[in-house]
Amino acid sequence: MAYFAFMGIDRIGSGPVRERSRDAHRAHLRTRHADCTFVSGGPLLDTVAGEMVGSLLIFEAASRADVERVIAGDPYILADLFVRTELHVLHWTVGAPPAHAGSCLNKRRG
C-alpha cells in the first residue's frame, strides 16, 4: 500500500457547483472502496478572501489506478468542478498515521 495526494483547483466562479456537490462528495469519501481508503484532506482556501478554491485529498491505496477509479466517481469530478487536477505518490514522513509510519522521523526512540 502507498499514499497518494490528489489536488484539484476549482474553475473560476464554480462556488455554486462546489456547494451543490459538497454533501455527495463527502459521502463518496466516506464510502468504503476496495483497495483505496480516504485518509485525510480538505478544501484549499484563498489566502485573501478565505474562499474555497480547491481540494487536497490523501488516499492510501494498492495502486495509482485504484485511486484514479475512486476519484473518477467523485461528485466534484462528475460536476466538472476542477480546472486542473494532479495525483502524486506521497512519501509521508512527518505526521504520518502511526500504523504506517515507516520513516525514521516517525519512530520513537527509547
Gaussian input, Z-matrix of N, CA and C with variables (Angstrom, degrees):
# hf/3-21g

backbone

0 1
 N
 C     1     B1
 C     2     B2     1     A1
 N     3     B3     2     A2     1     D1
 C     4     B4     3     A3     2     D2
 C     5     B5     4     A4     3     D3
 N     6     B6     5     A5     4     D4
 C     7     B7     6     A6     5     D5
 C     8     B8     7     A7     6     D6
 N     9     B9     8     A8     7     D7
 C    10    B10     9     A9     8     D8
 C    11    B11    10    A10     9     D9
 N    12    B12    11    A11    10    D10
 C    13    B13    12    A12    11    D11
 C    14    B14    13    A13    12    D12
 N    15    B15    14    A14    13    D13
 C    16    B16    15    A15    14    D14
 C    17    B17    16    A16    15    D15
 N    18    B18    17    A17    16    D16
 C    19    B19    18    A18    17    D17
 C    20    B20    19    A19    18    D18
 N    21    B21    20    A20    19    D19
 C    22    B22    21    A21    20    D20
 C    23    B23    22    A22    21    D21
 N    24    B24    23    A23    22    D22
 C    25    B25    24    A24    23    D23
 C    26    B26    25    A25    24    D24
 N    27    B27    26    A26    25    D25
 C    28    B28    27    A27    26    D26
 C    29    B29    28    A28    27    D27
 N    30    B30    29    A29    28    D28
 C    31    B31    30    A30    29    D29
 C    32    B32    31    A31    30    D30
 N    33    B33    32    A32    31    D31
 C    34    B34    33    A33    32    D32
 C    35    B35    34    A34    33    D33
 N    36    B36    35    A35    34    D34
 C    37    B37    36    A36    35    D35
 C    38    B38    37    A37    36    D36
 N    39    B39    38    A38    37    D37
 C    40    B40    39    A39    38    D38
 C    41    B41    40    A40    39    D39
 N    42    B42    41    A41    40    D40
 C    43    B43    42    A42    41    D41
 C    44    B44    43    A43    42    D42
 N    45    B45    44    A44    43    D43
 C    46    B46    45    A45    44    D44
 C    47    B47    46    A46    45    D45
 N    48    B48    47    A47    46    D46
 C    49    B49    48    A48    47    D47
 C    50    B50    49    A49    48    D48
 N    51    B51    50    A50    49    D49
 C    52    B52    51    A51    50    D50
 C    53    B53    52    A52    51    D51
 N    54    B54    53    A53    52    D52
 C    55    B55    54    A54    53    D53
 C    56    B56    55    A55    54    D54
 N    57    B57    56    A56    55    D55
 C    58    B58    57    A57    56    D56
 C    59    B59    58    A58    57    D57
 N    60    B60    59    A59    58    D58
 C    61    B61    60    A60    59    D59
 C    62    B62    61    A61    60    D60
 N    63    B63    62    A62    61    D61
 C    64    B64    63    A63    62    D62
 C    65    B65    64    A64    63    D63
 N    66    B66    65    A65    64    D64
 C    67    B67    66    A66    65    D65
 C    68    B68    67    A67    66    D66
 N    69    B69    68    A68    67    D67
 C    70    B70    69    A69    68    D68
 C    71    B71    70    A70    69    D69
 N    72    B72    71    A71    70    D70
 C    73    B73    72    A72    71    D71
 C    74    B74    73    A73    72    D72
 N    75    B75    74    A74    73    D73
 C    76    B76    75    A75    74    D74
 C    77    B77    76    A76    75    D75
 N    78    B78    77    A77    76    D76
 C    79    B79    78    A78    77    D77
 C    80    B80    79    A79    78    D78
 N    81    B81    80    A80    79    D79
 C    82    B82    81    A81    80    D80
 C    83    B83    82    A82    81    D81
 N    84    B84    83    A83    82    D82
 C    85    B85    84    A84    83    D83
 C    86    B86    85    A85    84    D84
 N    87    B87    86    A86    85    D85
 C    88    B88    87    A87    86    D86
 C    89    B89    88    A88    87    D87
 N    90    B90    89    A89    88    D88
 C    91    B91    90    A90    89    D89
 C    92    B92    91    A91    90    D90
 N    93    B93    92    A92    91    D91
 C    94    B94    93    A93    92    D92
 C    95    B95    94    A94    93    D93
 N    96    B96    95    A95    94    D94
 C    97    B97    96    A96    95    D95
 C    98    B98    97    A97    96    D96
 N    99    B99    98    A98    97    D97
 C   100   B100    99    A99    98    D98
 C   101   B101   100   A100    99    D99
 N   102   B102   101   A101   100   D100
 C   103   B103   102   A102   101   D101
 C   104   B104   103   A103   102   D102
 N   105   B105   104   A104   103   D103
 C   106   B106   105   A105   104   D104
 C   107   B107   106   A106   105   D105
 N   108   B108   107   A107   106   D106
 C   109   B109   108   A108   107   D107
 C   110   B110   109   A109   108   D108
 N   111   B111   110   A110   109   D109
 C   112   B112   111   A111   110   D110
 C   113   B113   112   A112   111   D111
 N   114   B114   113   A113   112   D112
 C   115   B115   114   A114   113   D113
 C   116   B116   115   A115   114   D114
 N   117   B117   116   A116   115   D115
 C   118   B118   117   A117   116   D116
 C   119   B119   118   A118   117   D117
 N   120   B120   119   A119   118   D118
 C   121   B121   120   A120   119   D119
 C   122   B122   121   A121   120   D120
 N   123   B123   122   A122   121   D121
 C   124   B124   123   A123   122   D122
 C   125   B125   124   A124   123   D123
 N   126   B126   125   A125   124   D124
 C   127   B127   126   A126   125   D125
 C   128   B128   127   A127   126   D126
 N   129   B129   128   A128   127   D127
 C   130   B130   129   A129   128   D128
 C   131   B131   130   A130   129   D129
 N   132   B132   131   A131   130   D130
 C   133   B133   132   A132   131   D131
 C   134   B134   133   A133   132   D132
 N   135   B135   134   A134   133   D133
 C   136   B136   135   A135   134   D134
 C   137   B137   136   A136   135   D135
 N   138   B138   137   A137   136   D136
 C   139   B139   138   A138   137   D137
 C   140   B140   139   A139   138   D138
 N   141   B141   140   A140   139   D139
 C   142   B142   141   A141   140   D140
 C   143   B143   142   A142   141   D141
 N   144   B144   143   A143   142   D142
 C   145   B145   144   A144   143   D143
 C   146   B146   145   A145   144   D144
 N   147   B147   146   A146   145   D145
 C   148   B148   147   A147   146   D146
 C   149   B149   148   A148   147   D147
 N   150   B150   149   A149   148   D148
 C   151   B151   150   A150   149   D149
 C   152   B152   151   A151   150   D150
 N   153   B153   152   A152   151   D151
 C   154   B154   153   A153   152   D152
 C   155   B155   154   A154   153   D153
 N   156   B156   155   A155   154   D154
 C   157   B157   156   A156   155   D155
 C   158   B158   157   A157   156   D156
 N   159   B159   158   A158   157   D157
 C   160   B160   159   A159   158   D158
 C   161   B161   160   A160   159   D159
 N   162   B162   161   A161   160   D160
 C   163   B163   162   A162   161   D161
 C   164   B164   163   A163   162   D162
 N   165   B165   164   A164   163   D163
 C   166   B166   165   A165   164   D164
 C   167   B167   166   A166   165   D165
 N   168   B168   167   A167   166   D166
 C   169   B169   168   A168   167   D167
 C   170   B170   169   A169   168   D168
 N   171   B171   170   A170   169   D169
 C   172   B172   171   A171   170   D170
 C   173   B173   172   A172   171   D171
 N   174   B174   173   A173   172   D172
 C   175   B175   174   A174   173   D173
 C   176   B176   175   A175   174   D174
 N   177   B177   176   A176   175   D175
 C   178   B178   177   A177   176   D176
 C   179   B179   178   A178   177   D177
 N   180   B180   179   A179   178   D178
 C   181   B181   180   A180   179   D179
 C   182   B182   181   A181   180   D180
 N   183   B183   182   A182   181   D181
 C   184   B184   183   A183   182   D182
 C   185   B185   184   A184   183   D183
 N   186   B186   185   A185   184   D184
 C   187   B187   186   A186   185   D185
 C   188   B188   187   A187   186   D186
 N   189   B189   188   A188   187   D187
 C   190   B190   189   A189   188   D188
 C   191   B191   190   A190   189   D189
 N   192   B192   191   A191   190   D190
 C   193   B193   192   A192   191   D191
 C   194   B194   193   A193   192   D192
 N   195   B195   194   A194   193   D193
 C   196   B196   195   A195   194   D194
 C   197   B197   196   A196   195   D195
 N   198   B198   197   A197   196   D196
 C   199   B199   198   A198   197   D197
 C   200   B200   199   A199   198   D198
 N   201   B201   200   A200   199   D199
 C   202   B202   201   A201   200   D200
 C   203   B203   202   A202   201   D201
 N   204   B204   203   A203   202   D202
 C   205   B205   204   A204   203   D203
 C   206   B206   205   A205   204   D204
 N   207   B207   206   A206   205   D205
 C   208   B208   207   A207   206   D206
 C   209   B209   208   A208   207   D207
 N   210   B210   209   A209   208   D208
 C   211   B211   210   A210   209   D209
 C   212   B212   211   A211   210   D210
 N   213   B213   212   A212   211   D211
 C   214   B214   213   A213   212   D212
 C   215   B215   214   A214   213   D213
 N   216   B216   215   A215   214   D214
 C   217   B217   216   A216   215   D215
 C   218   B218   217   A217   216   D216
 N   219   B219   218   A218   217   D217
 C   220   B220   219   A219   218   D218
 C   221   B221   220   A220   219   D219
 N   222   B222   221   A221   220   D220
 C   223   B223   222   A222   221   D221
 C   224   B224   223   A223   222   D222
 N   225   B225   224   A224   223   D223
 C   226   B226   225   A225   224   D224
 C   227   B227   226   A226   225   D225
 N   228   B228   227   A227   226   D226
 C   229   B229   228   A228   227   D227
 C   230   B230   229   A229   228   D228
 N   231   B231   230   A230   229   D229
 C   232   B232   231   A231   230   D230
 C   233   B233   232   A232   231   D231
 N   234   B234   233   A233   232   D232
 C   235   B235   234   A234   233   D233
 C   236   B236   235   A235   234   D234
 N   237   B237   236   A236   235   D235
 C   238   B238   237   A237   236   D236
 C   239   B239   238   A238   237   D237
 N   240   B240   239   A239   238   D238
 C   241   B241   240   A240   239   D239
 C   242   B242   241   A241   240   D240
 N   243   B243   242   A242   241   D241
 C   244   B244   243   A243   242   D242
 C   245   B245   244   A244   243   D243
 N   246   B246   245   A245   244   D244
 C   247   B247   246   A246   245   D245
 C   248   B248   247   A247   246   D246
 N   249   B249   248   A248   247   D247
 C   250   B250   249   A249   248   D248
 C   251   B251   250   A250   249   D249
 N   252   B252   251   A251   250   D250
 C   253   B253   252   A252   251   D251
 C   254   B254   253   A253   252   D252
 N   255   B255   254   A254   253   D253
 C   256   B256   255   A255   254   D254
 C   257   B257   256   A256   255   D255
 N   258   B258   257   A257   256   D256
 C   259   B259   258   A258   257   D257
 C   260   B260   259   A259   258   D258
 N   261   B261   260   A260   259   D259
 C   262   B262   261   A261   260   D260
 C   263   B263   262   A262   261   D261
 N   264   B264   263   A263   262   D262
 C   265   B265   264   A264   263   D263
 C   266   B266   265   A265   264   D264
 N   267   B267   266   A266   265   D265
 C   268   B268   267   A267   266   D266
 C   269   B269   268   A268   267   D267
 N   270   B270   269   A269   268   D268
 C   271   B271   270   A270   269   D269
 C   272   B272   271   A271   270   D270
 N   273   B273   272   A272   271   D271
 C   274   B274   273   A273   272   D272
 C   275   B275   274   A274   273   D273
 N   276   B276   275   A275   274   D274
 C   277   B277   276   A276   275   D275
 C   278   B278   277   A277   276   D276
 N   279   B279   278   A278   277   D277
 C   280   B280   279   A279   278   D278
 C   281   B281   280   A280   279   D279
 N   282   B282   281   A281   280   D280
 C   283   B283   282   A282   281   D281
 C   284   B284   283   A283   282   D282
 N   285   B285   284   A284   283   D283
 C   286   B286   285   A285   284   D284
 C   287   B287   286   A286   285   D285
 N   288   B288   287   A287   286   D286
 C   289   B289   288   A288   287   D287
 C   290   B290   289   A289   288   D288
 N   291   B291   290   A290   289   D289
 C   292   B292   291   A291   290   D290
 C   293   B293   292   A292   291   D291
 N   294   B294   293   A293   292   D292
 C   295   B295   294   A294   293   D293
 C   296   B296   295   A295   294   D294
 N   297   B297   296   A296   295   D295
 C   298   B298   297   A297   296   D296
 C   299   B299   298   A298   297   D297
 N   300   B300   299   A299   298   D298
 C   301   B301   300   A300   299   D299
 C   302   B302   301   A301   300   D300
 N   303   B303   302   A302   301   D301
 C   304   B304   303   A303   302   D302
 C   305   B305   304   A304   303   D303
 N   306   B306   305   A305   304   D304
 C   307   B307   306   A306   305   D305
 C   308   B308   307   A307   306   D306
 N   309   B309   308   A308   307   D307
 C   310   B310   309   A309   308   D308
 C   311   B311   310   A310   309   D309
 N   312   B312   311   A311   310   D310
 C   313   B313   312   A312   311   D311
 C   314   B314   313   A313   312   D312
 N   315   B315   314   A314   313   D313
 C   316   B316   315   A315   314   D314
 C   317   B317   316   A316   315   D315
 N   318   B318   317   A317   316   D316
 C   319   B319   318   A318   317   D317
 C   320   B320   319   A319   318   D318
 N   321   B321   320   A320   319   D319
 C   322   B322   321   A321   320   D320
 C   323   B323   322   A322   321   D321
 N   324   B324   323   A323   322   D322
 C   325   B325   324   A324   323   D323
 C   326   B326   325   A325   324   D324
 N   327   B327   326   A326   325   D325
 C   328   B328   327   A327   326   D326
 C   329   B329   328   A328   327   D327

   B1=1.4524
   B2=1.5240
   B3=1.3111
   B4=1.4601
   B5=1.5243
   B6=1.3195
   B7=1.4598
   B8=1.5234
   B9=1.3304
   B10=1.4544
   B11=1.5210
   B12=1.3267
   B13=1.4620
   B14=1.5252
   B15=1.3212
   B16=1.4591
   B17=1.5185
   B18=1.3198
   B19=1.4530
   B20=1.5217
   B21=1.3237
   B22=1.4580
   B23=1.5157
   B24=1.3212
   B25=1.4644
   B26=1.5311
   B27=1.3396
   B28=1.4644
   B29=1.5258
   B30=1.3211
   B31=1.4638
   B32=1.5273
   B33=1.3033
   B34=1.4633
   B35=1.5292
   B36=1.3180
   B37=1.4578
   B38=1.5129
   B39=1.3280
   B40=1.4676
   B41=1.5285
   B42=1.3273
   B43=1.4635
   B44=1.5181
   B45=1.3435
   B46=1.4674
   B47=1.5353
   B48=1.3309
   B49=1.4679
   B50=1.5205
   B51=1.3230
   B52=1.4679
   B53=1.5259
   B54=1.3163
   B55=1.4644
   B56=1.5312
   B57=1.3315
   B58=1.4705
   B59=1.5200
   B60=1.3325
   B61=1.4638
   B62=1.5225
   B63=1.3203
   B64=1.4702
   B65=1.5317
   B66=1.3291
   B67=1.4663
   B68=1.5251
   B69=1.3291
   B70=1.4649
   B71=1.5283
   B72=1.3260
   B73=1.4715
   B74=1.5286
   B75=1.3193
   B76=1.4684
   B77=1.5209
   B78=1.3182
   B79=1.4680
   B80=1.5274
   B81=1.3191
   B82=1.4670
   B83=1.5314
   B84=1.3236
   B85=1.4661
   B86=1.5239
   B87=1.3316
   B88=1.4734
   B89=1.5223
   B90=1.3231
   B91=1.4582
   B92=1.5234
   B93=1.3136
   B94=1.4654
   B95=1.5334
   B96=1.3161
   B97=1.4635
   B98=1.5284
   B99=1.3177
   B100=1.4621
   B101=1.5231
   B102=1.3139
   B103=1.4704
   B104=1.5255
   B105=1.3442
   B106=1.4642
   B107=1.5240
   B108=1.3375
   B109=1.4590
   B110=1.5186
   B111=1.3349
   B112=1.4533
   B113=1.5176
   B114=1.3304
   B115=1.4591
   B116=1.5222
   B117=1.3152
   B118=1.4604
   B119=1.5229
   B120=1.3124
   B121=1.4506
   B122=1.5052
   B123=1.3139
   B124=1.4465
   B125=1.5076
   B126=1.3368
   B127=1.4584
   B128=1.5215
   B129=1.3146
   B130=1.4593
   B131=1.5231
   B132=1.3336
   B133=1.4555
   B134=1.5195
   B135=1.3153
   B136=1.4550
   B137=1.5250
   B138=1.3208
   B139=1.4668
   B140=1.5171
   B141=1.3115
   B142=1.4641
   B143=1.5245
   B144=1.3262
   B145=1.4606
   B146=1.5246
   B147=1.3383
   B148=1.4577
   B149=1.5173
   B150=1.3281
   B151=1.4574
   B152=1.5235
   B153=1.3448
   B154=1.4566
   B155=1.5228
   B156=1.3307
   B157=1.4674
   B158=1.5263
   B159=1.3303
   B160=1.4499
   B161=1.5090
   B162=1.3312
   B163=1.4600
   B164=1.5178
   B165=1.3276
   B166=1.4561
   B167=1.5218
   B168=1.3237
   B169=1.4592
   B170=1.5201
   B171=1.3199
   B172=1.4622
   B173=1.5207
   B174=1.3196
   B175=1.4520
   B176=1.5213
   B177=1.3246
   B178=1.4590
   B179=1.5216
   B180=1.3256
   B181=1.4564
   B182=1.5160
   B183=1.3201
   B184=1.4560
   B185=1.5269
   B186=1.3270
   B187=1.4669
   B188=1.5245
   B189=1.3088
   B190=1.4645
   B191=1.5270
   B192=1.3185
   B193=1.4662
   B194=1.5261
   B195=1.3331
   B196=1.4662
   B197=1.5254
   B198=1.3328
   B199=1.4674
   B200=1.5254
   B201=1.3142
   B202=1.4649
   B203=1.5239
   B204=1.3283
   B205=1.4634
   B206=1.5335
   B207=1.3405
   B208=1.4665
   B209=1.5277
   B210=1.3136
   B211=1.4670
   B212=1.5325
   B213=1.3218
   B214=1.4711
   B215=1.5263
   B216=1.3326
   B217=1.4577
   B218=1.5131
   B219=1.3238
   B220=1.4667
   B221=1.5308
   B222=1.3298
   B223=1.4685
   B224=1.5312
   B225=1.3186
   B226=1.4640
   B227=1.5293
   B228=1.3196
   B229=1.4684
   B230=1.5251
   B231=1.3280
   B232=1.4625
   B233=1.5299
   B234=1.3422
   B235=1.4714
   B236=1.5264
   B237=1.3326
   B238=1.4717
   B239=1.5304
   B240=1.3442
   B241=1.4634
   B242=1.5280
   B243=1.3191
   B244=1.4609
   B245=1.5274
   B246=1.3207
   B247=1.4546
   B248=1.5292
   B249=1.3388
   B250=1.4642
   B251=1.5190
   B252=1.3223
   B253=1.4639
   B254=1.5207
   B255=1.3225
   B256=1.4675
   B257=1.5201
   B258=1.3181
   B259=1.4581
   B260=1.5186
   B261=1.3322
   B262=1.4598
   B263=1.5215
   B264=1.3279
   B265=1.4607
   B266=1.5206
   B267=1.3254
   B268=1.4601
   B269=1.5232
   B270=1.3124
   B271=1.4665
   B272=1.5270
   B273=1.3254
   B274=1.4612
   B275=1.5169
   B276=1.3138
   B277=1.4628
   B278=1.5211
   B279=1.2911
   B280=1.4633
   B281=1.5213
   B282=1.3264
   B283=1.4537
   B284=1.5129
   B285=1.3230
   B286=1.4628
   B287=1.5240
   B288=1.3412
   B289=1.4629
   B290=1.5247
   B291=1.3395
   B292=1.4696
   B293=1.5240
   B294=1.3134
   B295=1.4642
   B296=1.5193
   B297=1.3170
   B298=1.4544
   B299=1.5192
   B300=1.3017
   B301=1.4634
   B302=1.5211
   B303=1.3179
   B304=1.4472
   B305=1.5180
   B306=1.3002
   B307=1.4556
   B308=1.5157
   B309=1.3232
   B310=1.4620
   B311=1.5262
   B312=1.3294
   B313=1.4638
   B314=1.5227
   B315=1.3323
   B316=1.4565
   B317=1.5252
   B318=1.3215
   B319=1.4644
   B320=1.5174
   B321=1.3138
   B322=1.4686
   B323=1.5173
   B324=1.2843
   B325=1.4651
   B326=1.5096
   B327=1.3373
   B328=1.4621
   B329=1.4743
   A1=108.98
   A2=115.42
   A3=122.00
   A4=108.71
   A5=115.27
   A6=120.83
   A7=109.20
   A8=114.98
   A9=122.19
   A10=108.52
   A11=116.49
   A12=121.93
   A13=108.32
   A14=114.87
   A15=122.04
   A16=108.30
   A17=116.80
   A18=120.88
   A19=108.33
   A20=114.96
   A21=121.04
   A22=109.23
   A23=117.41
   A24=122.90
   A25=107.73
   A26=115.29
   A27=121.22
   A28=112.50
   A29=114.83
   A30=120.77
   A31=108.00
   A32=117.83
   A33=121.82
   A34=108.83
   A35=115.64
   A36=121.17
   A37=115.02
   A38=117.56
   A39=120.64
   A40=113.48
   A41=117.25
   A42=120.15
   A43=114.21
   A44=119.11
   A45=119.95
   A46=112.81
   A47=117.38
   A48=121.16
   A49=109.44
   A50=116.76
   A51=121.64
   A52=110.05
   A53=116.35
   A54=120.68
   A55=111.52
   A56=117.20
   A57=121.24
   A58=112.11
   A59=117.24
   A60=121.86
   A61=113.76
   A62=118.46
   A63=122.36
   A64=113.39
   A65=118.29
   A66=119.83
   A67=111.60
   A68=116.61
   A69=120.28
   A70=110.93
   A71=116.74
   A72=121.67
   A73=110.07
   A74=116.57
   A75=120.42
   A76=111.42
   A77=117.10
   A78=120.44
   A79=110.41
   A80=116.70
   A81=121.16
   A82=110.61
   A83=117.12
   A84=120.34
   A85=111.41
   A86=117.56
   A87=121.05
   A88=112.39
   A89=117.32
   A90=121.67
   A91=110.14
   A92=115.92
   A93=120.60
   A94=109.01
   A95=115.89
   A96=121.91
   A97=108.49
   A98=116.88
   A99=120.78
   A100=109.96
   A101=116.16
   A102=123.36
   A103=114.88
   A104=118.29
   A105=120.73
   A106=108.83
   A107=115.91
   A108=121.64
   A109=110.24
   A110=116.48
   A111=121.19
   A112=107.25
   A113=117.59
   A114=122.87
   A115=111.74
   A116=116.97
   A117=120.47
   A118=109.12
   A119=115.79
   A120=118.90
   A121=112.21
   A122=114.59
   A123=120.65
   A124=110.99
   A125=115.24
   A126=119.36
   A127=112.33
   A128=115.43
   A129=122.28
   A130=106.78
   A131=116.61
   A132=120.90
   A133=111.75
   A134=115.80
   A135=122.41
   A136=107.78
   A137=117.66
   A138=120.75
   A139=113.30
   A140=118.38
   A141=121.00
   A142=110.87
   A143=117.13
   A144=121.46
   A145=113.29
   A146=117.21
   A147=120.50
   A148=113.68
   A149=117.56
   A150=121.58
   A151=110.25
   A152=115.90
   A153=120.96
   A154=109.53
   A155=115.71
   A156=121.07
   A157=112.61
   A158=117.12
   A159=119.93
   A160=111.19
   A161=115.17
   A162=122.13
   A163=109.99
   A164=115.67
   A165=122.65
   A166=106.66
   A167=116.85
   A168=122.23
   A169=109.55
   A170=116.61
   A171=121.67
   A172=108.34
   A173=115.21
   A174=122.55
   A175=109.79
   A176=115.86
   A177=121.66
   A178=105.65
   A179=116.40
   A180=119.23
   A181=111.49
   A182=114.32
   A183=120.71
   A184=111.26
   A185=116.70
   A186=119.32
   A187=110.65
   A188=115.02
   A189=121.06
   A190=110.18
   A191=116.55
   A192=120.80
   A193=111.33
   A194=117.12
   A195=120.38
   A196=110.89
   A197=117.05
   A198=120.94
   A199=109.52
   A200=117.32
   A201=120.69
   A202=111.32
   A203=116.75
   A204=121.56
   A205=110.57
   A206=116.87
   A207=120.68
   A208=110.30
   A209=116.73
   A210=120.77
   A211=110.84
   A212=117.48
   A213=120.92
   A214=112.03
   A215=117.14
   A216=120.83
   A217=114.27
   A218=117.26
   A219=120.78
   A220=109.69
   A221=117.28
   A222=120.40
   A223=114.31
   A224=118.80
   A225=119.86
   A226=110.67
   A227=116.63
   A228=120.98
   A229=109.64
   A230=116.19
   A231=120.78
   A232=111.94
   A233=116.61
   A234=121.17
   A235=112.10
   A236=117.04
   A237=122.46
   A238=111.89
   A239=115.84
   A240=121.89
   A241=112.64
   A242=116.87
   A243=120.64
   A244=113.37
   A245=115.12
   A246=121.46
   A247=109.87
   A248=115.50
   A249=120.65
   A250=109.05
   A251=116.66
   A252=121.48
   A253=109.58
   A254=114.84
   A255=121.86
   A256=108.06
   A257=116.20
   A258=122.48
   A259=107.71
   A260=115.93
   A261=121.24
   A262=110.23
   A263=115.79
   A264=120.23
   A265=106.73
   A266=116.40
   A267=121.84
   A268=108.91
   A269=116.91
   A270=121.34
   A271=105.93
   A272=114.78
   A273=122.05
   A274=109.06
   A275=116.71
   A276=120.54
   A277=110.66
   A278=118.88
   A279=122.17
   A280=109.44
   A281=116.98
   A282=121.96
   A283=115.40
   A284=118.24
   A285=120.40
   A286=109.90
   A287=117.52
   A288=119.56
   A289=109.99
   A290=118.41
   A291=122.00
   A292=114.51
   A293=117.84
   A294=120.04
   A295=112.16
   A296=116.87
   A297=120.53
   A298=112.78
   A299=116.92
   A300=120.78
   A301=109.71
   A302=116.51
   A303=120.74
   A304=113.56
   A305=117.41
   A306=121.35
   A307=111.04
   A308=116.26
   A309=120.08
   A310=110.41
   A311=117.85
   A312=120.80
   A313=111.37
   A314=117.40
   A315=121.21
   A316=113.15
   A317=118.05
   A318=120.43
   A319=110.23
   A320=114.90
   A321=119.76
   A322=109.59
   A323=113.30
   A324=118.39
   A325=108.34
   A326=116.24
   A327=121.81
   A328=116.28
   D1=148.72
   D2=179.69
   D3=-138.23
   D4=163.73
   D5=174.82
   D6=-98.22
   D7=147.04
   D8=178.53
   D9=-133.93
   D10=138.47
   D11=176.73
   D12=-109.72
   D13=125.67
   D14=176.89
   D15=-109.93
   D16=134.26
   D17=174.81
   D18=-130.01
   D19=130.13
   D20=175.41
   D21=-123.18
   D22=131.95
   D23=178.14
   D24=-104.65
   D25=126.21
   D26=-175.91
   D27=-66.34
   D28=148.72
   D29=169.67
   D30=-66.80
   D31=146.11
   D32=177.66
   D33=-60.51
   D34=133.43
   D35=178.89
   D36=77.36
   D37=15.20
   D38=-175.62
   D39=-93.75
   D40=13.28
   D41=179.07
   D42=-51.02
   D43=-45.54
   D44=178.83
   D45=-62.83
   D46=-35.13
   D47=177.44
   D48=-64.63
   D49=-45.79
   D50=178.69
   D51=-60.01
   D52=-46.30
   D53=-177.55
   D54=-62.74
   D55=-44.15
   D56=179.93
   D57=-64.81
   D58=-32.14
   D59=-174.07
   D60=-95.15
   D61=-9.47
   D62=-169.90
   D63=-57.33
   D64=-50.54
   D65=-177.25
   D66=-61.13
   D67=-42.98
   D68=178.79
   D69=-66.42
   D70=-37.56
   D71=177.10
   D72=-60.42
   D73=-48.47
   D74=-179.78
   D75=-63.45
   D76=-40.94
   D77=177.60
   D78=-62.30
   D79=-39.56
   D80=178.68
   D81=-61.90
   D82=-41.67
   D83=179.68
   D84=-67.64
   D85=-32.02
   D86=179.60
   D87=-78.07
   D88=-17.48
   D89=-179.34
   D90=-68.97
   D91=139.10
   D92=178.31
   D93=-76.01
   D94=125.88
   D95=179.07
   D96=-118.00
   D97=139.65
   D98=179.29
   D99=-62.86
   D100=129.26
   D101=174.12
   D102=62.59
   D103=18.50
   D104=177.94
   D105=-154.70
   D106=121.82
   D107=-178.54
   D108=-122.98
   D109=131.05
   D110=172.52
   D111=-72.64
   D112=128.34
   D113=-176.06
   D114=-105.60
   D115=-46.46
   D116=-174.48
   D117=-164.12
   D118=165.12
   D119=175.44
   D120=155.00
   D121=-176.43
   D122=178.98
   D123=170.11
   D124=-178.51
   D125=-178.34
   D126=-75.26
   D127=148.18
   D128=170.14
   D129=-90.51
   D130=137.66
   D131=-175.94
   D132=-114.85
   D133=144.17
   D134=172.30
   D135=-63.21
   D136=133.22
   D137=-175.64
   D138=-72.48
   D139=-17.92
   D140=-179.44
   D141=-93.57
   D142=-58.29
   D143=-174.51
   D144=-91.06
   D145=-16.07
   D146=-178.69
   D147=75.51
   D148=13.56
   D149=179.34
   D150=-81.44
   D151=151.08
   D152=178.16
   D153=-68.09
   D154=130.06
   D155=-178.74
   D156=-128.22
   D157=2.04
   D158=-178.93
   D159=174.94
   D160=-173.64
   D161=-179.82
   D162=-137.36
   D163=144.09
   D164=172.33
   D165=-125.50
   D166=121.52
   D167=-176.37
   D168=-128.54
   D169=139.07
   D170=177.10
   D171=-116.25
   D172=129.38
   D173=179.65
   D174=-121.01
   D175=153.14
   D176=167.18
   D177=-113.05
   D178=127.60
   D179=-174.50
   D180=-151.50
   D181=161.76
   D182=177.64
   D183=-73.27
   D184=-29.98
   D185=-178.40
   D186=-155.63
   D187=163.33
   D188=175.48
   D189=-60.29
   D190=-38.63
   D191=-179.78
   D192=-60.43
   D193=-36.15
   D194=178.03
   D195=-64.51
   D196=-41.55
   D197=178.10
   D198=-66.74
   D199=-44.34
   D200=179.90
   D201=-58.84
   D202=-37.55
   D203=179.18
   D204=-64.45
   D205=-43.67
   D206=179.08
   D207=-66.98
   D208=-44.86
   D209=-179.94
   D210=-62.23
   D211=-38.74
   D212=-178.71
   D213=-59.93
   D214=-27.83
   D215=179.65
   D216=-93.87
   D217=1.33
   D218=-178.41
   D219=-70.11
   D220=133.13
   D221=178.99
   D222=-55.55
   D223=-30.59
   D224=176.39
   D225=-64.62
   D226=-39.93
   D227=177.76
   D228=-67.99
   D229=-45.60
   D230=-178.56
   D231=-63.63
   D232=-28.37
   D233=178.46
   D234=-87.25
   D235=1.12
   D236=179.42
   D237=59.21
   D238=41.46
   D239=-178.27
   D240=-68.16
   D241=-38.08
   D242=-169.67
   D243=-92.91
   D244=138.29
   D245=173.06
   D246=-85.89
   D247=-25.47
   D248=-178.40
   D249=-149.39
   D250=141.73
   D251=175.35
   D252=-134.37
   D253=153.01
   D254=175.18
   D255=-139.59
   D256=146.88
   D257=175.78
   D258=-137.10
   D259=124.29
   D260=-177.02
   D261=-134.56
   D262=150.68
   D263=168.02
   D264=-67.42
   D265=137.41
   D266=-179.59
   D267=-111.73
   D268=116.91
   D269=173.13
   D270=-88.34
   D271=86.96
   D272=-172.10
   D273=-79.10
   D274=111.11
   D275=-178.20
   D276=-107.84
   D277=-69.38
   D278=-178.37
   D279=-80.39
   D280=127.62
   D281=176.51
   D282=81.75
   D283=10.83
   D284=178.11
   D285=-65.10
   D286=151.03
   D287=176.10
   D288=-54.65
   D289=137.65
   D290=-174.40
   D291=-52.83
   D292=-37.81
   D293=-177.85
   D294=-67.10
   D295=-16.43
   D296=-175.18
   D297=-122.09
   D298=14.64
   D299=-176.41
   D300=-76.03
   D301=97.90
   D302=-177.92
   D303=-98.28
   D304=-10.92
   D305=-176.96
   D306=-84.09
   D307=149.99
   D308=175.74
   D309=-63.25
   D310=-21.29
   D311=178.27
   D312=-68.92
   D313=-20.81
   D314=-176.34
   D315=-102.96
   D316=-5.94
   D317=-177.28
   D318=-85.92
   D319=136.11
   D320=177.42
   D321=-76.67
   D322=142.85
   D323=175.94
   D324=-101.26
   D325=136.34
   D326=-175.62
   D327=-76.35

